[in-house]
Amino acid sequence: MIWVLGALVVVGLLLAVIVVGMYNKLVTLRNRYKNAFAQIDVQLKRRYDLIPNLVETAKGYMKHERETLEAVIQARNQAVSAGQQAAQNPGEPAAMKSLGAAEGALTGALGRLFALAEAYPDLKANQNMLALQEELTSTENKVAFSRQAYNDAVTYYNTQREVFPTVIVASALNFQEANLFEIEEPGEREAPKVSFS
């Protein structure tokens, strides 16, 4: 009888260690994807900070394109708001979908701005505009790399929370599925063209 009781205690302790290990792994993976989102957030904030400077520079040359300039600022403000919501809870489905849509709209508005800028030779030659173009291109590349790292971390987290037996622990301890950072519209998946050459 004492052997059976001892065996049950050992099995119980072994199960507790396994569950704690699974829990700790899920927490670690969740923190990794949240950190990966924080890296996206840094790059998006840099992008958002560049846009008013870009619009201000273009405003002096593009006096008749007020609607386009206002659309860029409005899209930027919506993206900032969506980014703040997503930063509060990275991976949450509604927040990530809203951020993806806002970023897509901003990319589209910037694309229209750059297309119109082609018609203004003085703007294309402006040194401030060229410097902003270079910074924006660099920031767009960093956003893309950060987004890829985030999506990789989310995919790994989701895979780990869905495999057996971890799925039991994840369900019992309310580890929710995290959403990828995706752009919904196919045309909005492309970075804005920022070449003034």
C-alpha positions in Angstrom: 0.0 0.0 0.0 2.8 2.4 0.8 4.4 1.7 -2.5 1.3 2.6 -4.4 0.9 5.8 -2.4 4.6 6.7 -3.1 4.2 5.9 -6.8 1.1 8.2 -6.9 3.0 11.0 -5.2 5.9 10.6 -7.7 3.5 10.6 -10.7 1.7 13.6 -9.3 4.9 15.5 -8.9 6.1 14.5 -12.3 2.8 15.8 -13.9 3.1 19.0 -11.9 6.6 19.6 -13.2 5.5 18.9 -16.8 2.5 21.3 -16.5 4.7 24.0 -14.9 7.2 23.5 -17.8 4.5 23.9 -20.4 3.1 27.0 -18.7 6.6 28.6 -18.5 7.2 27.8 -22.1 3.9 29.4 -23.2 4.7 32.5 -21.1 8.1 32.8 -22.6 6.8 32.5 -26.2 4.0 35.0 -25.5 6.6 37.5 -24.1 8.7 36.9 -27.2 5.9 37.9 -29.6 5.0 40.9 -27.5 8.7 42.0 -27.6 8.7 41.5 -31.4 5.6 43.7 -31.6 7.4 46.3 -29.5 10.1 46.4 -32.2 7.4 47.0 -34.9 6.0 49.7 -32.7 9.3 51.5 -32.5 9.7 51.5 -36.3 6.1 52.6 -36.9 6.5 55.5 -34.5 9.6 56.5 -36.5 7.5 56.3 -39.6 4.7 58.3 -38.1 7.2 61.0 -37.0 8.6 61.3 -40.5 5.2 61.8 -42.2 4.4 65.3 -40.9 7.8 66.5 -42.0 7.3 65.0 -45.4 3.9 66.6 -45.8 5.3 70.0 -44.5 8.1 69.8 -47.1 5.6 68.9 -49.9 3.1 71.5 -48.8 5.1 74.4 -50.1 5.4 72.9 -53.6 2.0 71.2 -53.9 -0.3 74.0 -53.0 -3.1 72.6 -55.2 -2.9 69.1 -53.8 -4.4 69.9 -50.3 -6.8 67.0 -50.4 -4.0 64.5 -50.9 -1.9 66.0 -48.1 -4.9 66.0 -45.8 -5.5 62.3 -46.7 -1.9 61.4 -45.7 -2.2 63.2 -42.4 -5.6 61.6 -41.7 -4.3 58.1 -42.6 -1.3 58.7 -40.4 -3.5 59.7 -37.4 -5.6 56.6 -37.9 -2.5 54.4 -38.0 -1.1 56.0 -34.9 -4.4 55.3 -33.0 -4.5 51.7 -34.3 -0.9 51.2 -33.4 -1.6 52.4 -29.8 -4.5 50.0 -29.5 -2.4 47.1 -30.8 0.5 48.0 -28.5 -1.7 47.6 -25.5 -2.4 44.0 -26.4 -0.2 42.6 -29.2 -1.7 39.7 -31.0 -5.3 40.5 -30.1 -7.4 39.8 -33.3 -9.4 43.0 -33.6 -6.4 45.2 -32.8 -4.1 43.5 -35.3 -6.8 43.6 -38.0 -7.4 47.3 -37.3 -3.6 48.0 -37.4 -3.2 46.1 -40.7 -6.0 48.1 -42.3 -4.8 51.4 -41.0 -1.2 50.7 -42.2 -2.5 49.6 -45.6 -4.5 52.9 -45.9 -1.4 54.9 -44.9 0.7 53.1 -47.4 -1.9 53.8 -50.1 -2.1 57.5 -49.1 1.7 57.8 -49.2 1.8 56.2 -52.6 -0.6 58.7 -53.9 1.5 61.6 -52.4 4.6 60.3 -54.1 2.9 59.8 -57.4 1.7 63.4 -57.3 5.2 64.6 -56.2 6.5 63.3 -59.5 4.8 66.3 -61.2 6.8 68.8 -59.2 10.4 69.0 -60.4 11.4 71.4 -57.7 10.1 69.1 -55.0 11.8 66.2 -56.5 15.1 68.1 -56.2 14.6 69.4 -52.7 17.4 68.2 -50.4 15.0 68.0 -47.4 12.6 65.9 -49.4 15.4 63.6 -50.6 16.6 63.1 -47.0 13.1 62.3 -45.8 12.7 59.9 -48.7 15.9 58.1 -47.7 14.8 57.9 -44.0 11.3 56.7 -45.0 12.7 54.0 -47.2 15.0 52.8 -44.4 12.2 52.9 -41.9 9.9 50.9 -44.3 12.6 48.2 -44.6 12.9 48.1 -40.8 9.1 47.8 -40.4 9.1 44.9 -42.9 11.9 43.1 -41.0 10.2 43.7 -37.7 6.9 42.5 -39.0 8.5 39.3 -40.2 10.1 38.7 -36.8 6.8 39.3 -35.1 4.9 37.0 -37.4 7.6 34.3 -36.9 7.2 34.7 -33.1 3.4 34.5 -33.3 3.5 31.5 -35.5 5.8 29.6 -33.2 3.7 30.6 -30.1 0.5 29.5 -31.8 2.1 26.2 -32.9 3.3 25.5 -29.4 -0.1 26.3 -27.8 -1.9 24.0 -30.3 0.3 20.8 -30.0 -0.7 18.0 -27.7 -0.4 18.0 -24.6 0.3 21.7 -24.4 -3.1 22.5 -25.8 -4.7 21.2 -22.7 -2.6 23.5 -20.5 -3.1 26.4 -22.9 -6.9 26.0 -22.9 -7.1 25.5 -19.1 -4.9 28.6 -18.4 -6.5 30.8 -21.1 -3.6 31.3 -23.5 -5.3 32.9 -26.4 -4.3 32.5 -30.1 -2.3 35.5 -31.3 -2.9 37.1 -34.7 -0.4 37.8 -37.3 0.3 41.4 -38.5 -1.1 41.2 -42.0 -2.2 43.8 -44.6 -5.6 42.9 -45.9 -5.7 44.6 -49.3 -3.3 43.1 -51.9 -2.5 46.5 -53.4 -1.6 47.8 -49.9 1.0 45.1 -49.3 3.5 47.0 -51.4 5.7 49.7 -49.8 5.1 53.2 -51.2 7.4 54.1 -54.1 9.6 56.9 -52.9 12.0 57.5 -55.8 12.4 61.0 -57.0 15.1 60.3 -59.5 
